[in-house]
Amino acid sequence: MALFLDVDGTLVELAPTPDEARAAPQVPALLERLRQRLGGAVALVSGRSIATLDRMLHPAVLPAVGVHGLEWRTAHGQTHRRANAAGALAAARDQLHVFVTAHDGLLLEDKGLTVALHYRARPDLGTEARSVAERVALDSGGRLELLEGKCMLELKPPGTDKGGGIRQLLRDPPFAGRRPVFVGDDVTDEAGFGAVNALGGISVVVDLDRASAATYRLADVTAVLRWLAGVEQRPT
Ligand SMILES: [Mg+2]
């Protein structure tokens, strides 16, 4: 198999703010062992930047899809980035900044290639935040699209998603020709589930209730880590 893993809510427990999310101490070593076990075919697939993933999972350094497919790092360690929309992003950042500073508990995250508004601490503002973000997307004239996740609204250049990122890595060794398995928890992971399903792979959603295209379910981060430990110890 080729194993593709979302990070937040899948390998790492969600936290009140993105900066507070911490990997459990055993996770980096588990990922490195899995990578050896699967001939190198283990990759992270996240909305975070690859630089942030490296910090979170230090000292593990894995192939990765970052910022919803806007960047990816191959098994050889080469990082590629799609052309960004700097001008539109600057305008979006300014518009969202006005909204965020007017309300307590909101957080604006600048990922460089995208900008994300987090309202985990203020779910009561979800509806209002969504209409602000929709307006920002509209004002960009098609240069940005709105991507919605768990208590998160992200403005990103259109045309990439986690599914596209997975397909990109599957073009080259050691991923090419293997059966893709993708584990993720969020709405933004559905594109990844669709991609691996279409390729005859296995999709796993980390949620027992949410409607999903995934074919299997795991309850939570603990269940994912237990399952991964089993994969690592499986006889060849
Ligand atoms: Mg996630």
Boltz pocket constraint, residues with backbone or C-beta under 6 A from the ligand:
constraints:
  - pocket:
      binder: B
      contacts: [[A, 6], [A, 7], [A, 8], [A, 9], [A, 10], [A, 184], [A, 185], [A, 186]]
      max_distance: 6.0
